[in-house]
Amino acid sequence: MQRRAALLLAVGAALTGFALPAAWAQEAPAELPPADAVLYESVDQLKALAEKGPTILYFHADWCPTCKVTMTSFQARWPEVQPGITLVIADYDAETELKALYGVTYQNTYVQVNADGTKAQIWNGGGIRALNTRPIFPS
């Protein structure tokens, strides 16, 4: 179900127009897995990922200039993202039911998903800074 970020090199290009860098699969300290990025598949996928750690759903649109800048930043600076986070990239235009489920009305929106699939928090923008400060880690 979950694909390692390194496998998104080819798939990410089709979704965003960018090739995701190999650095997305770099090793993290032993106590936490490296930050990961996967493409959205299902709500069940989100729940399974969120049971393992902070899971952030990112609503991306190919036509969105802000989303393009965000993806470029992720490519260049992914090693700066704190370990343990999984970023799930969803197509803003295609995932209408998912947007309704979480109350998303704007592309470049992030939703942290609880293990039961509910919304922990939602925000717009912020890129890597937000990924490093917003996720709620379980105690």
Disulfide bonds with the S-S distance in Angstrom:
none
